[in-house]
């Protein structure tokens, strides 16, 4: 596939390395421009490009940036894209500010989809970067970490589920995008390195009445690292 990754932090750069190794044509971009990506491009094998070029990828676009930067994306390109678009981010109020639509009940990724004018698949957000970088193992291995993939388009969701498996993690269907609050910060399924059955259980244990409290607790814990 031709894949564009917008965001060169720990998640974006790690995914770039995996996907290039799998034989995909990967472009990576950040807000600072291609000249700032020389080291990451050399390490991962991805091609450093502008954000606009990454947003023009034909098959898959992964957005792995803070929510506060979503509004600066090339929305015209993304809204017209025929690619599957993955939102790998998480909303942290102390970093991203108060976003009224999320505070009002939209999931993080429903808000992203609204801003860019294109449906998204939620994935790669509920694993810590060190685990993503170091704990990929072959399918069928015991205690393989599982990731939840949520979205409304079943075909696009299956594409991402298959990609997660190729990278080295089990993947489960996390439901619709409106249900993706179950894998947001502070929820039982968030960043716990769970296997398939444990992750399914964690998603089911999530309590929507605790969503705001969970976010606040996660935000407080993450504040020193944001």
Z-matrix of the N, CA and C atoms (Angstrom, degrees):
N
C 1 1.457
C 2 1.522 1 110.90
N 3 1.312 2 115.99 1 155.04
C 4 1.461 3 120.80 2 168.39
C 5 1.521 4 106.74 3 -91.36
N 6 1.317 5 116.12 4 118.83
C 7 1.464 6 122.20 5 -172.48
C 8 1.522 7 110.05 6 -123.14
N 9 1.319 8 116.36 7 131.99
C 10 1.452 9 121.91 8 172.74
C 11 1.513 10 110.11 9 -109.86
N 12 1.314 11 117.06 10 131.54
C 13 1.461 12 121.99 11 176.95
C 14 1.517 13 108.13 12 -115.43
N 15 1.307 14 116.15 13 121.31
C 16 1.459 15 121.70 14 178.07
C 17 1.522 16 107.20 15 -104.58
N 18 1.319 17 115.60 16 108.16
C 19 1.452 18 121.54 17 -175.02
C 20 1.515 19 109.61 18 124.24
N 21 1.333 20 116.47 19 123.01
C 22 1.461 21 120.64 20 -175.92
C 23 1.519 22 112.36 21 -116.36
N 24 1.326 23 116.43 22 22.73
C 25 1.461 24 120.41 23 175.38
C 26 1.519 25 111.02 24 -74.86
N 27 1.323 26 116.61 25 -161.03
C 28 1.461 27 120.53 26 -174.76
C 29 1.524 28 112.79 27 -60.68
N 30 1.324 29 117.61 28 -43.46
C 31 1.460 30 120.31 29 -178.29
C 32 1.531 31 110.52 30 -70.88
N 33 1.331 32 116.98 31 -50.31
C 34 1.459 33 120.33 32 -178.14
C 35 1.516 34 113.35 33 -60.44
N 36 1.318 35 117.05 34 -45.16
C 37 1.463 36 119.74 35 -177.69
C 38 1.529 37 111.31 36 -70.46
N 39 1.328 38 117.12 37 -36.63
C 40 1.468 39 119.68 38 177.43
C 41 1.519 40 110.82 39 -64.16
N 42 1.322 41 117.23 40 -44.78
C 43 1.461 42 120.57 41 178.27
C 44 1.523 43 110.92 42 -63.27
N 45 1.320 44 116.76 43 -36.98
C 46 1.462 45 120.00 44 178.25
C 47 1.525 46 110.86 45 -59.15
N 48 1.319 47 116.78 46 -43.36
C 49 1.452 48 120.79 47 179.06
C 50 1.520 49 112.82 48 -63.86
N 51 1.327 50 116.36 49 -46.22
C 52 1.463 51 120.03 50 178.77
C 53 1.526 52 111.46 51 -60.83
N 54 1.322 53 115.90 52 -48.33
C 55 1.458 54 120.23 53 -172.45
C 56 1.525 55 112.07 54 -70.07
N 57 1.319 56 117.09 55 -35.45
C 58 1.463 57 120.17 56 174.87
C 59 1.525 58 110.15 57 -64.90
N 60 1.328 59 116.84 58 -42.42
C 61 1.466 60 120.90 59 179.42
C 62 1.526 61 111.64 60 -62.72
N 63 1.325 62 116.83 61 -27.98
C 64 1.462 63 121.24 62 178.67
C 65 1.525 64 112.66 63 -80.94
N 66 1.328 65 116.48 64 -3.19
C 67 1.451 66 120.34 65 175.85
C 68 1.513 67 115.48 66 98.56
N 69 1.315 68 117.26 67 5.18
C 70 1.460 69 120.04 68 178.53
C 71 1.529 70 110.16 69 -80.13
N 72 1.315 71 115.47 70 154.10
C 73 1.461 72 122.01 71 175.82
C 74 1.528 73 107.29 72 -87.93
N 75 1.321 74 117.58 73 108.56
C 76 1.461 75 122.08 74 -170.13
C 77 1.523 76 110.99 75 -114.20
N 78 1.308 77 114.89 76 129.43
C 79 1.464 78 122.39 77 171.90
C 80 1.527 79 107.95 78 -112.29
N 81 1.317 80 117.16 79 138.76
C 82 1.458 81 120.72 80 179.18
C 83 1.526 82 109.63 81 -126.88
N 84 1.323 83 115.85 82 141.60
C 85 1.469 84 121.64 83 -176.49
C 86 1.514 85 110.04 84 -140.61
N 87 1.323 86 114.54 85 158.05
C 88 1.464 87 120.23 86 171.40
C 89 1.524 88 108.75 87 -145.79
N 90 1.314 89 116.26 88 179.41
C 91 1.460 90 120.11 89 -176.29
C 92 1.523 91 113.02 90 -73.27
N 93 1.333 92 117.54 91 -14.31
C 94 1.465 93 121.17 92 -176.53
C 95 1.529 94 113.00 93 -92.08
N 96 1.308 95 116.99 94 -10.54
C 97 1.456 96 120.33 95 176.13
C 98 1.520 97 113.68 96 99.45
N 99 1.336 98 116.64 97 162.78
C 100 1.469 99 121.77 98 -174.81
C 101 1.524 100 114.54 99 -58.55
N 102 1.333 101 118.27 100 -32.27
C 103 1.461 102 119.97 101 -177.44
C 104 1.529 103 112.40 102 -63.15
N 105 1.345 104 116.91 103 -22.57
C 106 1.470 105 120.36 104 -179.96
C 107 1.530 106 112.29 105 -84.44
N 108 1.333 107 117.01 106 -2.59
C 109 1.462 108 120.75 107 -171.34
C 110 1.526 109 113.78 108 -109.18
N 111 1.316 110 117.07 109 13.55
C 112 1.456 111 120.12 110 -176.77
C 113 1.516 112 113.31 111 -57.12
N 114 1.315 113 117.55 112 -46.94
C 115 1.458 114 121.12 113 -177.78
C 116 1.525 115 111.28 114 -65.52
N 117 1.334 116 116.38 115 -43.73
C 118 1.463 117 120.00 116 -179.77
C 119 1.524 118 110.40 117 -66.22
N 120 1.330 119 117.84 118 -40.99
C 121 1.459 120 120.98 119 178.57
C 122 1.529 121 110.97 120 -61.91
N 123 1.322 122 116.28 121 -42.08
C 124 1.462 123 120.15 122 -179.90
C 125 1.526 124 111.46 123 -66.16
N 126 1.324 125 116.12 124 -37.44
C 127 1.464 126 120.70 125 -177.47
C 128 1.519 127 111.97 126 -74.53
N 129 1.335 128 117.21 127 -38.65
C 130 1.461 129 120.90 128 -172.74
C 131 1.523 130 114.28 129 -97.43
N 132 1.322 131 117.39 130 -21.97
C 133 1.447 132 120.87 131 -174.43
C 134 1.514 133 113.98 132 85.47
N 135 1.329 134 116.53 133 -0.20
C 136 1.463 135 120.62 134 177.44
C 137 1.523 136 109.78 135 -76.78
N 138 1.317 137 116.27 136 160.13
C 139 1.457 138 122.12 137 177.88
C 140 1.516 139 109.83 138 -95.40
N 141 1.323 140 117.09 139 126.11
C 142 1.465 141 121.49 140 178.46
C 143 1.519 142 109.54 141 -76.03
N 144 1.324 143 116.45 142 126.85
C 145 1.466 144 121.32 143 -177.09
C 146 1.523 145 110.03 144 -139.45
N 147 1.318 146 115.74 145 177.67
C 148 1.457 147 120.61 146 173.11
C 149 1.526 148 109.58 147 -76.98
N 150 1.320 149 114.95 148 163.28
C 151 1.468 150 119.21 149 176.60
C 152 1.518 151 110.73 150 -60.46
N 153 1.320 152 116.75 151 -38.02
C 154 1.461 153 120.45 152 179.44
C 155 1.527 154 111.14 153 -62.10
N 156 1.328 155 117.20 154 -39.96
C 157 1.464 156 120.34 155 179.35
C 158 1.527 157 110.80 156 -66.72
N 159 1.327 158 116.75 157 -43.03
C 160 1.468 159 119.91 158 178.16
C 161 1.526 160 110.90 159 -63.21
N 162 1.330 161 115.95 160 -37.39
C 163 1.469 162 120.52 161 179.53
C 164 1.516 163 111.89 162 -70.63
N 165 1.327 164 117.45 163 -11.81
C 166 1.450 165 121.38 164 178.59
C 167 1.513 166 113.86 165 -98.35
N 168 1.336 167 117.52 166 7.27
C 169 1.462 168 120.40 167 179.45
C 170 1.524 169 110.41 168 -57.37
N 171 1.326 170 116.38 169 141.42
C 172 1.456 171 120.68 170 -171.58
C 173 1.524 172 114.52 171 -74.81
N 174 1.333 173 117.68 172 -35.13
C 175 1.463 174 119.04 173 -167.78
C 176 1.525 175 114.83 174 -110.11
N 177 1.314 176 117.29 175 -42.32
C 178 1.468 177 120.52 176 -174.75
C 179 1.522 178 109.52 177 -147.78
N 180 1.324 179 116.16 178 136.83
C 181 1.465 180 122.11 179 176.22
C 182 1.523 181 107.17 180 -128.06
N 183 1.308 182 116.60 181 125.75
C 184 1.463 183 121.98 182 178.12
C 185 1.515 184 108.43 183 -110.05
N 186 1.328 185 116.63 184 123.98
C 187 1.459 186 122.36 185 177.91
C 188 1.521 187 107.99 186 -104.25
N 189 1.321 188 116.39 187 114.32
C 190 1.463 189 121.84 188 -176.76
C 191 1.523 190 109.08 189 -130.77
N 192 1.331 191 114.92 190 66.29
C 193 1.465 192 121.74 191 -177.68
C 194 1.525 193 109.10 192 -134.77
N 195 1.333 194 117.88 193 162.21
C 196 1.469 195 119.35 194 175.91
C 197 1.525 196 111.41 195 -60.29
N 198 1.315 197 116.23 196 148.60
C 199 1.470 198 120.22 197 -179.53
C 200 1.523 199 112.52 198 -57.32
N 201 1.324 200 117.02 199 -33.02
C 202 1.459 201 119.20 200 -177.76
C 203 1.517 202 112.27 201 -64.20
N 204 1.350 203 117.23 202 -19.05
C 205 1.459 204 121.21 203 -179.65
C 206 1.528 205 112.73 204 -93.95
N 207 1.319 206 117.74 205 -7.86
C 208 1.462 207 120.73 206 -177.91
C 209 1.525 208 111.05 207 -59.25
N 210 1.320 209 116.71 208 -38.08
C 211 1.470 210 120.34 209 -176.08
C 212 1.526 211 111.86 210 -65.81
N 213 1.332 212 117.99 211 -16.42
C 214 1.468 213 121.18 212 -178.85
C 215 1.530 214 113.20 213 -93.44
N 216 1.317 215 117.60 214 1.10
C 217 1.456 216 120.53 215 -179.14
C 218 1.530 217 111.09 216 -72.24
N 219 1.336 218 117.23 217 158.13
C 220 1.473 219 120.54 218 177.91
C 221 1.527 220 110.29 219 -73.98
N 222 1.317 221 115.40 220 83.24
C 223 1.463 222 120.97 221 -171.25
C 224 1.527 223 112.83 222 -63.21
N 225 1.322 224 117.35 223 -31.42
C 226 1.467 225 119.13 224 179.68
C 227 1.530 226 110.96 225 -63.29
N 228 1.323 227 116.25 226 -42.05
C 229 1.459 228 120.07 227 178.31
C 230 1.518 229 111.62 228 -67.47
N 231 1.322 230 115.94 229 -44.64
C 232 1.458 231 119.77 230 -176.65
C 233 1.522 232 111.79 231 -68.30
N 234 1.304 233 117.21 232 -39.92
C 235 1.465 234 119.75 233 -177.98
C 236 1.529 235 111.55 234 -65.34
N 237 1.330 236 116.51 235 -29.49
C 238 1.463 237 120.87 236 -178.93
C 239 1.529 238 112.80 237 -92.15
N 240 1.314 239 117.60 238 -3.22
C 241 1.457 240 121.45 239 -174.42
C 242 1.526 241 111.94 240 -66.87
N 243 1.338 242 115.37 241 146.72
C 244 1.463 243 121.91 242 173.18
C 245 1.527 244 110.91 243 -100.42
N 246 1.324 245 116.68 244 3.59
C 247 1.457 246 121.36 245 -178.72
C 248 1.527 247 111.31 246 -81.42
N 249 1.323 248 115.04 247 161.20
C 250 1.459 249 120.85 248 166.83
C 251 1.521 250 107.78 249 -75.67
N 252 1.323 251 116.74 250 129.11
C 253 1.463 252 120.38 251 -179.45
C 254 1.528 253 109.21 252 -112.08
N 255 1.316 254 115.40 253 126.51
C 256 1.461 255 122.38 254 -178.16
C 257 1.527 256 109.47 255 -107.55
N 258 1.318 257 115.77 256 130.30
C 259 1.458 258 120.85 257 172.37
C 260 1.528 259 108.18 258 -100.21
N 261 1.319 260 116.67 259 114.84
C 262 1.465 261 121.71 260 -179.14
C 263 1.523 262 112.19 261 -105.64
N 264 1.334 263 116.87 262 11.04
C 265 1.458 264 120.38 263 -174.29
C 266 1.509 265 114.20 264 -93.38
N 267 1.325 266 114.59 265 173.78
C 268 1.462 267 122.95 266 175.89
C 269 1.525 268 109.46 267 -138.36
N 270 1.305 269 114.70 268 146.50
C 271 1.471 270 120.68 269 -179.72
C 272 1.520 271 110.67 270 -90.63
N 273 1.327 272 114.98 271 121.33
C 274 1.461 273 122.28 272 173.55
C 275 1.526 274 107.93 273 -123.49
N 276 1.332 275 118.42 274 110.30
C 277 1.466 276 120.57 275 -175.32
C 278 1.525 277 114.32 276 -56.37
N 279 1.332 278 117.69 277 -35.74
C 280 1.462 279 119.16 278 -177.67
C 281 1.524 280 111.76 279 -67.18
N 282 1.307 281 117.34 280 -23.81
C 283 1.461 282 122.21 281 177.46
C 284 1.526 283 111.74 282 -97.56
N 285 1.320 284 116.00 283 -41.94
C 286 1.462 285 121.44 284 -169.77
C 287 1.519 286 114.46 285 -97.91
N 288 1.333 287 117.14 286 -6.48
C 289 1.455 288 119.92 287 -178.46
C 290 1.521 289 111.46 288 81.01
N 291 1.304 290 115.93 289 178.38
C 292 1.455 291 121.34 290 -178.88
C 293 1.531 292 109.60 291 -83.66
N 294 1.314 293 116.25 292 118.59
C 295 1.458 294 121.96 293 178.36
C 296 1.517 295 107.55 294 -108.40
N 297 1.323 296 116.26 295 110.24
C 298 1.459 297 121.85 296 -170.00
C 299 1.522 298 112.50 297 -59.42
N 300 1.330 299 117.23 298 -41.61
C 301 1.465 300 119.70 299 -177.56
C 302 1.526 301 111.84 300 -63.75
N 303 1.320 302 117.08 301 -37.66
C 304 1.463 303 120.06 302 177.94
C 305 1.520 304 109.84 303 -72.71
N 306 1.299 305 116.28 304 -43.34
C 307 1.459 306 119.52 305 176.82
C 308 1.528 307 110.75 306 -60.73
N 309 1.338 308 115.24 307 -28.47
C 310 1.456 309 120.04 308 -178.97
C 311 1.516 310 114.50 309 -84.50
N 312 1.336 311 117.62 310 -4.78
C 313 1.446 312 118.86 311 173.79
C 314 1.508 313 116.97 312 130.63
N 315 1.341 314 119.28 313 -15.45
C 316 1.463 315 119.55 314 175.94
C 317 1.523 316 110.23 315 -65.67
N 318 1.317 317 116.57 316 144.52
C 319 1.463 318 118.31 317 170.58
C 320 1.529 319 108.74 318 -69.80
N 321 1.325 320 115.66 319 162.87
C 322 1.466 321 119.98 320 179.37
C 323 1.527 322 110.94 321 -52.01
N 324 1.330 323 115.78 322 -46.13
C 325 1.458 324 119.59 323 -173.99
C 326 1.520 325 113.10 324 -79.36
N 327 1.323 326 118.24 325 -27.02
C 328 1.466 327 119.15 326 171.29
C 329 1.521 328 109.67 327 -61.23
N 330 1.321 329 116.27 328 -38.78
C 331 1.462 330 119.91 329 178.37
C 332 1.521 331 110.81 330 -66.80
N 333 1.330 332 117.61 331 -42.99
C 334 1.466 333 120.60 332 177.65
C 335 1.525 334 110.00 333 -58.70
N 336 1.324 335 116.92 334 -46.53
C 337 1.465 336 121.05 335 179.46
C 338 1.526 337 111.05 336 -59.62
N 339 1.313 338 117.20 337 -39.34
C 340 1.463 339 121.62 338 179.03
C 341 1.525 340 111.00 339 -65.03
N 342 1.325 341 116.89 340 -42.55
C 343 1.467 342 120.94 341 -177.25
C 344 1.527 343 111.21 342 -67.39
N 345 1.330 344 117.11 343 -44.68
C 346 1.471 345 119.11 344 -175.86
C 347 1.526 346 112.36 345 -86.87
N 348 1.317 347 117.63 346 -9.46
C 349 1.452 348 120.18 347 177.89
C 350 1.514 349 114.24 348 71.12
N 351 1.341 350 116.41 349 32.75
C 352 1.464 351 121.25 350 -177.35
C 353 1.522 352 108.98 351 -151.75
N 354 1.331 353 118.85 352 138.71
C 355 1.466 354 119.75 353 175.89
C 356 1.530 355 111.25 354 -59.35
N 357 1.322 356 116.03 355 150.03
C 358 1.461 357 119.91 356 177.99
C 359 1.524 358 109.89 357 -130.65
N 360 1.312 359 114.49 358 159.92
C 361 1.460 360 123.41 359 170.35
C 362 1.525 361 106.96 360 -108.48
N 363 1.311 362 116.66 361 132.99
C 364 1.472 363 121.28 362 179.50
C 365 1.523 364 109.29 363 -91.86
N 366 1.331 365 117.28 364 120.46
C 367 1.464 366 121.05 365 -179.76
C 368 1.519 367 110.15 366 -161.47
N 369 1.324 368 115.22 367 160.95
C 370 1.470 369 124.29 368 177.52
C 371 1.522 370 113.07 369 65.89
N 372 1.324 371 118.10 370 11.93
C 373 1.468 372 119.65 371 -179.29
C 374 1.516 373 112.50 372 -94.50
N 375 1.344 374 117.39 373 -19.26
C 376 1.468 375 118.50 374 -173.01
C 377 1.528 376 112.64 375 -107.18
N 378 1.345 377 114.67 376 40.64
C 379 1.461 378 121.00 377 172.91
C 380 1.527 379 107.09 378 -143.23
N 381 1.317 380 116.45 379 138.20
C 382 1.460 381 119.19 380 178.83
C 383 1.526 382 109.15 381 -72.96
N 384 1.319 383 115.87 382 150.31
C 385 1.457 384 120.87 383 -174.55
C 386 1.539 385 113.34 384 -57.36
N 387 1.345 386 119.86 385 -42.64
C 388 1.468 387 118.44 386 179.70
C 389 1.529 388 112.85 387 -61.60
N 390 1.336 389 117.16 388 -36.00
C 391 1.466 390 119.90 389 178.36
C 392 1.517 391 110.45 390 -69.51
N 393 1.336 392 117.36 391 -41.15
C 394 1.453 393 120.60 392 177.33
C 395 1.525 394 110.60 393 -59.54
N 396 1.318 395 116.12 394 -39.00
C 397 1.463 396 120.98 395 -175.48
C 398 1.520 397 113.64 396 -76.84
N 399 1.339 398 117.96 397 -25.48
C 400 1.465 399 118.65 398 -168.49
C 401 1.524 400 115.89 399 -125.81
N 402 1.329 401 118.85 400 -7.98
C 403 1.464 402 119.46 401 -171.33
C 404 1.526 403 114.07 402 -114.85
N 405 1.310 404 118.25 403 17.24
C 406 1.459 405 120.87 404 173.96
C 407 1.523 406 109.35 405 -70.92
N 408 1.341 407 116.25 406 132.12
C 409 1.465 408 121.35 407 179.75
C 410 1.534 409 109.03 408 -140.62
N 411 1.329 410 117.47 409 162.39
C 412 1.466 411 120.09 410 -176.67
C 413 1.527 412 113.09 411 -62.99
N 414 1.316 413 115.53 412 153.50
C 415 1.462 414 121.37 413 176.34
C 416 1.525 415 110.06 414 -58.28
N 417 1.323 416 116.28 415 140.81
C 418 1.453 417 121.30 416 -179.97
C 419 1.513 418 114.31 417 90.79
N 420 1.331 419 117.32 418 -9.18
C 421 1.463 420 120.58 419 178.54
C 422 1.523 421 109.69 420 -70.16
N 423 1.331 422 117.59 421 143.34
C 424 1.472 423 119.33 422 178.03
C 425 1.524 424 110.90 423 -66.71
N 426 1.321 425 114.95 424 148.01
C 427 1.472 426 122.44 425 176.49
C 428 1.522 427 112.69 426 60.90
N 429 1.307 428 117.43 427 30.43
C 430 1.463 429 120.85 428 177.50
C 431 1.530 430 109.19 429 -68.66
N 432 1.317 431 117.07 430 131.11
C 433 1.456 432 121.65 431 -179.91
C 434 1.526 433 109.57 432 -67.36
N 435 1.330 434 115.07 433 140.40
C 436 1.466 435 120.61 434 -179.99
C 437 1.521 436 110.56 435 -112.57
N 438 1.332 437 115.53 436 146.62
C 439 1.455 438 122.40 437 176.70
C 440 1.523 439 108.89 438 -119.55
N 441 1.311 440 115.97 439 146.13
C 442 1.455 441 122.11 440 179.17
C 443 1.521 442 110.22 441 -94.68
N 444 1.329 443 115.90 442 135.36
C 445 1.463 444 122.18 443 -179.32
C 446 1.530 445 108.14 444 -123.01
N 447 1.322 446 116.58 445 116.93
C 448 1.464 447 121.41 446 -176.66
C 449 1.521 448 110.63 447 -116.66
N 450 1.322 449 116.26 448 147.68
C 451 1.457 450 120.18 449 178.51
C 452 1.513 451 111.33 450 170.14
N 453 1.313 452 115.87 451 170.69
C 454 1.460 453 121.49 452 -174.76
C 455 1.518 454 114.09 453 -99.91
N 456 1.324 455 117.65 454 -21.36
C 457 1.453 456 121.76 455 179.85
C 458 1.524 457 108.28 456 -97.81
N 459 1.338 458 116.29 457 111.60
C 460 1.457 459 119.96 458 -172.53
C 461 1.520 460 112.38 459 -64.80
N 462 1.321 461 117.43 460 -37.05
C 463 1.465 462 119.86 461 -179.88
C 464 1.520 463 110.96 462 -67.18
N 465 1.327 464 117.21 463 -44.66
C 466 1.462 465 119.85 464 178.14
C 467 1.526 466 111.00 465 -65.64
N 468 1.319 467 115.99 466 -38.17
C 469 1.465 468 119.29 467 178.49
C 470 1.530 469 110.36 468 -63.39
N 471 1.327 470 117.20 469 -40.29
C 472 1.462 471 120.03 470 179.40
C 473 1.519 472 111.12 471 -65.75
N 474 1.333 473 117.12 472 -35.49
C 475 1.464 474 120.43 473 176.19
C 476 1.525 475 110.55 474 -58.24
N 477 1.329 476 116.06 475 -43.41
C 478 1.459 477 120.02 476 -179.14
C 479 1.526 478 110.91 477 -72.41
N 480 1.324 479 117.57 478 -39.47
C 481 1.462 480 121.12 479 176.81
C 482 1.532 481 110.14 480 -58.06
N 483 1.332 482 116.46 481 -44.85
C 484 1.469 483 120.16 482 178.72
C 485 1.531 484 111.16 483 -63.42
N 486 1.324 485 116.40 484 -37.66
C 487 1.461 486 120.58 485 -179.53
C 488 1.530 487 110.97 486 -67.49
N 489 1.322 488 116.91 487 -40.80
C 490 1.468 489 121.17 488 176.97
C 491 1.520 490 109.67 489 -58.09
N 492 1.332 491 116.44 490 -43.76
C 493 1.461 492 121.10 491 179.90
C 494 1.530 493 110.92 492 -64.26
N 495 1.326 494 116.83 493 -42.23
C 496 1.467 495 120.75 494 177.80
C 497 1.522 496 111.25 495 -59.98
N 498 1.319 497 116.22 496 -39.78
C 499 1.464 498 120.40 497 -178.18
C 500 1.525 499 111.28 498 -66.03
N 501 1.347 500 116.89 499 -35.65
C 502 1.457 501 118.66 500 177.92
C 503 1.505 502 115.59 501 133.33
N 504 1.329 503 117.10 502 22.37
C 505 1.455 504 121.82 503 179.15
C 506 1.523 505 109.41 504 -134.26
N 507 1.331 506 116.52 505 149.37
C 508 1.455 507 119.31 506 170.68
C 509 1.521 508 108.14 507 -69.91
N 510 1.322 509 116.30 508 155.39
C 511 1.462 510 120.67 509 177.69
C 512 1.510 511 109.11 510 -135.05
N 513 1.320 512 116.86 511 139.73
C 514 1.455 513 121.06 512 176.34
C 515 1.520 514 109.01 513 -125.19
N 516 1.318 515 115.30 514 154.43
C 517 1.453 516 121.54 515 177.97
C 518 1.525 517 108.14 516 -75.99
N 519 1.327 518 115.74 517 116.51
C 520 1.456 519 121.40 518 -178.46
C 521 1.516 520 113.94 519 -90.78
N 522 1.331 521 117.18 520 9.76
C 523 1.458 522 119.84 521 178.59
C 524 1.513 523 112.84 522 92.41
N 525 1.312 524 115.64 523 -162.01
C 526 1.459 525 121.68 524 -178.63
C 527 1.520 526 110.80 525 -76.19
N 528 1.316 527 115.37 526 169.03
C 529 1.460 528 119.43 527 179.30
C 530 1.527 529 111.32 528 -63.32
N 531 1.311 530 116.88 529 -32.82
C 532 1.469 531 119.98 530 178.43
C 533 1.521 532 111.94 531 -67.51
N 534 1.338 533 116.70 532 -18.27
C 535 1.463 534 120.90 533 177.52
C 536 1.527 535 112.59 534 -93.92
N 537 1.318 536 117.64 535 0.54
C 538 1.465 537 120.09 536 -174.85
C 539 1.525 538 113.20 537 -71.09
N 540 1.348 539 117.24 538 -5.03
C 541 1.465 540 119.33 539 172.25
C 542 1.523 541 110.61 540 -60.44
N 543 1.327 542 116.16 541 -21.98
C 544 1.465 543 119.85 542 -179.07
C 545 1.531 544 112.50 543 -67.86
N 546 1.333 545 118.15 544 -16.70
C 547 1.465 546 121.00 545 179.08
C 548 1.525 547 111.66 546 -118.04
N 549 1.327 548 116.41 547 17.20
C 550 1.468 549 121.04 548 178.42
C 551 1.529 550 110.77 549 -83.72
N 552 1.340 551 117.25 550 168.36
C 553 1.467 552 121.05 551 -178.20
C 554 1.532 553 113.46 552 -51.19
N 555 1.325 554 114.22 553 132.58
C 556 1.455 555 121.53 554 176.30
C 557 1.508 556 114.73 555 92.51
N 558 1.333 557 117.46 556 -17.36
C 559 1.456 558 120.68 557 178.90
C 560 1.535 559 109.76 558 -73.15
N 561 1.347 560 117.94 559 159.02
C 562 1.475 561 120.19 560 -178.12
C 563 1.526 562 114.02 561 -58.12
N 564 1.333 563 117.27 562 -25.90
C 565 1.466 564 120.63 563 -178.10
C 566 1.515 565 113.25 564 -87.80
N 567 1.316 566 117.85 565 0.88
C 568 1.457 567 121.15 566 -171.89
C 569 1.525 568 111.94 567 -88.75
N 570 1.331 569 115.67 568 115.46
C 571 1.477 570 122.66 569 170.17
C 572 1.528 571 112.83 570 55.21
N 573 1.323 572 116.27 571 51.94
C 574 1.461 573 120.70 572 -179.02
C 575 1.529 574 113.98 573 -118.90
N 576 1.333 575 118.77 574 0.18
C 577 1.469 576 122.18 575 -179.17
C 578 1.531 577 111.30 576 53.26
N 579 1.316 578 116.76 577 57.11
C 580 1.453 579 123.04 578 -176.58
C 581 1.523 580 111.19 579 -97.03
N 582 1.340 581 116.40 580 148.96
C 583 1.450 582 118.86 581 172.43
C 584 1.530 583 109.52 582 -79.73
N 585 1.327 584 116.47 583 179.46
C 586 1.459 585 121.13 584 -171.93
C 587 1.533 586 112.81 585 -55.63
N 588 1.320 587 117.35 586 -52.40
C 589 1.463 588 119.74 587 -176.09
C 590 1.526 589 111.55 588 -69.05
N 591 1.315 590 117.17 589 -36.24
C 592 1.462 591 120.44 590 178.86
C 593 1.524 592 110.93 591 -67.92
N 594 1.326 593 116.00 592 -36.16
C 595 1.460 594 119.24 593 178.49
C 596 1.524 595 110.51 594 -68.76
N 597 1.323 596 117.50 595 -42.52
C 598 1.464 597 119.98 596 176.62
C 599 1.521 598 110.45 597 -56.86
N 600 1.321 599 116.54 598 -44.82
C 601 1.461 600 121.16 599 179.45
C 602 1.521 601 111.11 600 -63.06
N 603 1.324 602 116.64 601 -42.47
C 604 1.467 603 120.64 602 -179.37
C 605 1.522 604 111.31 603 -63.32
N 606 1.329 605 117.02 604 -41.04
C 607 1.463 606 120.46 605 178.27
C 608 1.526 607 110.66 606 -62.04
N 609 1.323 608 116.80 607 -40.10
C 610 1.459 609 120.43 608 -179.27
C 611 1.527 610 112.20 609 -71.45
N 612 1.330 611 117.58 610 -29.40
C 613 1.466 612 121.09 611 179.93
C 614 1.522 613 112.77 612 -74.33
N 615 1.303 614 117.16 613 -17.44
C 616 1.463 615 120.38 614 -177.18
C 617 1.531 616 110.25 615 -58.01
N 618 1.320 617 115.49 616 137.76
C 619 1.471 618 122.61 617 -176.56
C 620 1.527 619 108.25 618 -116.71
N 621 1.328 620 116.60 619 114.99
C 622 1.459 621 119.57 620 -175.44
C 623 1.518 622 112.20 621 -62.90
N 624 1.325 623 117.47 622 -25.55
C 625 1.467 624 119.64 623 179.02
C 626 1.522 625 111.31 624 -70.60
N 627 1.337 626 117.04 625 -15.22
C 628 1.464 627 121.57 626 179.48
C 629 1.528 628 112.47 627 -99.99
N 630 1.339 629 116.91 628 4.31
C 631 1.462 630 119.73 629 -173.29
C 632 1.521 631 112.18 630 -58.11
N 633 1.316 632 118.47 631 -47.96
C 634 1.462 633 120.99 632 -178.23
C 635 1.526 634 111.44 633 -65.41
N 636 1.330 635 116.53 634 -41.91
C 637 1.465 636 120.07 635 178.73
C 638 1.526 637 110.43 636 -65.05
N 639 1.329 638 116.53 637 -41.32
C 640 1.465 639 119.81 638 178.97
C 641 1.521 640 111.00 639 -60.78
N 642 1.341 641 115.89 640 -43.94
C 643 1.466 642 119.98 641 179.68
C 644 1.522 643 110.32 642 -62.39
N 645 1.317 644 117.11 643 -43.51
C 646 1.464 645 120.90 644 -178.39
C 647 1.526 646 111.15 645 -63.09
N 648 1.319 647 116.95 646 -41.39
C 649 1.468 648 120.47 647 179.59
C 650 1.530 649 111.02 648 -67.53
N 651 1.332 650 115.73 649 -42.83
C 652 1.461 651 119.62 650 178.89
C 653 1.524 652 110.70 651 -64.97
N 654 1.325 653 115.79 652 -38.73
C 655 1.457 654 120.44 653 179.73
C 656 1.519 655 110.80 654 -63.17
N 657 1.324 656 116.31 655 -41.47
C 658 1.458 657 119.96 656 -179.83
C 659 1.528 658 110.86 657 -65.87
N 660 1.333 659 117.16 658 -40.99
C 661 1.454 660 120.61 659 179.44
C 662 1.519 661 112.25 660 -67.86
N 663 1.333 662 116.40 661 -34.83
C 664 1.467 663 120.37 662 -176.68
C 665 1.518 664 113.10 663 -84.85
N 666 1.316 665 117.12 664 -15.06
C 667 1.476 666 120.86 665 -172.46
C 668 1.524 667 113.85 666 -49.48
N 669 1.353 668 119.78 667 -43.09
C 670 1.480 669 118.08 668 -178.53
C 671 1.524 670 113.75 669 -66.36
N 672 1.343 671 117.78 670 -16.91
C 673 1.461 672 120.65 671 -175.20
C 674 1.518 673 113.19 672 -104.88
N 675 1.316 674 117.86 673 -4.71
C 676 1.449 675 121.01 674 -175.30
C 677 1.526 676 111.80 675 -86.91
